[in-house]
Amino acid sequence: MPKYTLDALDKKIIRMISNDARVPFLEVARACNVSGAAIHQRIQKLQSLGIVKGSQFIIDPEKIGYETCAYVGLYLKYPERFDNVVEELRKMPEVVECHYTTGGMDMFIKLYAKNNHHLLSIIHDKLQPLGLSRSETIISFNAAISRPLNVADINDED
């Protein structure tokens, strides 16, 4: 699929909706000096291209009892089972991200646990049986920066 080039209107729309996904289309239209229908069409196009993917409420895991955020590097005994491992990880509600990586580890996951004992249980009872040769865990105390990529603020020269 050819790469879509964002114009100034696309970038302004993305900037506004990424700051507040619930902003009314008419408010975006007024800020952009175009009709509400034009904004609606642009957002539909951005969605159909996969540039904009849905909208969501962001839940603070700590406020609902998940006080431990951990990043775990997974080293597989049998890397050919990679797809099976990913499918099993999808079934674990604590796992919120899984990345294919370069370097020594096979994949890198982010998960939330209620506390360190729960984290140990996840690693021992859920991750190790997936066929790991080993894992490497990093606990995050706090996210110093946590934001989505806002392409509207990135220079075209980058």
C-alpha positions as CSV (number, residue, x, y, z in Angstrom):
1,M,0.0,0.0,0.0
2,P,1.5,3.4,-0.9
3,K,2.4,5.7,1.9
4,Y,-0.2,8.5,2.5
5,T,1.2,12.0,2.9
6,L,-0.6,14.0,5.6
7,D,-1.4,17.6,4.6
8,A,-1.8,20.6,7.0
9,L,-5.5,19.9,7.5
10,D,-4.9,16.2,8.4
11,K,-2.2,17.2,10.9
12,K,-4.5,19.8,12.5
13,I,-7.3,17.3,12.8
14,I,-4.9,14.6,14.2
15,R,-3.6,17.1,16.7
16,M,-7.0,18.1,17.9
17,I,-8.5,14.5,18.2
18,S,-5.3,13.1,19.8
19,N,-5.6,15.7,22.5
20,D,-9.3,14.9,23.1
21,A,-10.9,12.0,21.2
22,R,-14.3,13.3,22.3
23,V,-14.0,16.7,20.7
24,P,-17.1,17.4,18.6
25,F,-16.5,17.4,14.8
26,L,-18.1,20.8,14.6
27,E,-15.5,22.2,17.0
28,V,-12.7,20.7,14.9
29,A,-14.4,22.1,11.7
30,R,-14.6,25.6,13.2
31,A,-10.9,25.5,14.3
32,C,-9.9,24.3,10.8
33,N,-12.3,26.7,8.9
34,V,-14.0,23.9,7.0
35,S,-17.4,22.3,7.2
36,G,-18.4,19.6,9.6
37,A,-19.0,17.2,6.7
38,A,-15.4,17.8,5.5
39,I,-14.0,16.9,8.9
40,H,-16.2,13.8,9.0
41,Q,-14.9,12.7,5.6
42,R,-11.3,13.4,6.5
43,I,-11.6,11.4,9.7
44,Q,-13.3,8.5,7.9
45,K,-10.4,8.5,5.4
46,L,-7.8,8.6,8.1
47,Q,-9.6,5.7,9.8
48,S,-9.9,3.7,6.5
49,L,-6.1,4.2,5.9
50,G,-5.4,2.9,9.4
51,I,-3.8,6.2,10.4
52,V,-6.4,6.8,13.1
53,K,-7.5,3.7,15.0
54,G,-10.6,4.1,17.2
55,S,-10.8,6.1,20.4
56,Q,-10.6,4.9,23.9
57,F,-10.8,5.7,27.6
58,I,-7.5,5.3,29.4
59,I,-7.7,3.4,32.7
60,D,-5.1,4.0,35.4
61,P,-4.0,0.5,36.4
62,E,-2.8,1.6,39.8
63,K,-6.2,3.0,40.7
64,I,-7.9,-0.4,40.1
65,G,-5.3,-2.3,42.1
66,Y,-2.5,-3.1,39.6
67,E,0.4,-1.4,41.4
68,T,3.3,-3.2,39.6
69,C,4.2,-2.4,36.0
70,A,6.9,-4.6,34.6
71,Y,8.7,-5.1,31.3
72,V,9.8,-8.6,30.6
73,G,12.3,-9.8,28.0
74,L,11.4,-13.3,26.9
75,Y,14.0,-15.7,25.6
76,L,12.4,-18.8,23.9
77,K,13.8,-22.3,24.0
78,Y,12.1,-22.9,20.7
79,P,11.8,-19.7,18.7
80,E,9.8,-21.6,16.0
81,R,6.9,-21.6,18.5
82,F,6.9,-17.8,18.4
83,D,3.3,-17.5,17.0
84,N,2.0,-20.0,19.6
85,V,3.6,-18.0,22.4
86,V,2.0,-14.8,21.2
87,E,-1.4,-16.4,21.1
88,E,-1.0,-17.6,24.7
89,L,0.2,-14.1,25.7
90,R,-3.0,-12.7,24.2
91,K,-5.0,-14.8,26.7
92,M,-3.3,-13.2,29.7
93,P,-5.2,-10.0,30.7
94,E,-2.1,-8.7,32.6
95,V,-0.1,-8.5,29.3
96,V,-0.8,-5.2,27.6
97,E,1.9,-5.1,25.0
98,C,4.1,-7.6,23.2
99,H,6.9,-6.6,20.8
100,Y,9.1,-8.5,18.4
101,T,12.7,-7.4,19.1
102,T,16.2,-7.4,17.7
103,G,19.1,-8.4,19.9
104,G,19.3,-11.3,22.3
105,M,15.7,-11.6,23.5
106,D,13.0,-12.9,21.3
107,M,10.2,-10.7,22.5
108,F,9.6,-7.9,25.0
109,I,6.3,-7.6,26.9
110,K,4.7,-5.0,29.2
111,L,2.4,-6.3,31.9
112,Y,0.6,-5.1,35.1
113,A,0.4,-7.1,38.3
114,K,-1.4,-6.4,41.6
115,N,1.9,-6.5,43.5
116,N,5.3,-8.2,43.4
117,H,3.9,-11.6,44.6
118,H,1.3,-11.5,41.7
119,L,4.2,-10.6,39.3
120,L,6.2,-13.6,40.5
121,S,3.1,-15.8,40.0
122,I,2.6,-14.5,36.5
123,I,6.3,-15.2,35.6
124,H,6.4,-18.6,37.3
125,D,2.9,-20.0,36.5
126,K,2.0,-18.3,33.2
127,L,5.2,-17.2,31.4
128,Q,7.7,-20.0,32.2
129,P,5.4,-22.8,30.9
130,L,5.4,-21.1,27.4
131,G,8.8,-22.6,26.8
132,L,11.2,-19.9,28.0
133,S,14.9,-20.6,28.4
134,R,14.9,-17.5,30.6
135,S,13.3,-14.1,31.2
136,E,14.6,-10.7,32.3
137,T,12.3,-8.5,34.3
138,I,12.4,-4.8,34.8
139,I,10.0,-3.1,37.2
140,S,8.9,0.4,36.4
141,F,8.5,2.7,39.3
142,N,6.8,5.5,37.3
143,A,6.5,6.6,33.7
144,A,8.4,9.9,33.3
145,I,6.9,10.3,29.8
146,S,3.8,8.5,28.6
147,R,2.1,9.8,25.4
148,P,1.0,8.6,22.0
149,L,3.0,9.5,19.0
150,N,1.5,12.7,17.6
151,V,2.5,12.7,13.9
152,A,1.0,16.2,13.5
153,D,3.9,17.6,15.6
154,I,6.7,15.7,13.7
155,N,8.6,17.6,11.0
156,D,8.2,16.2,7.5
157,E,12.1,16.2,7.3
158,D,12.4,13.6,10.1
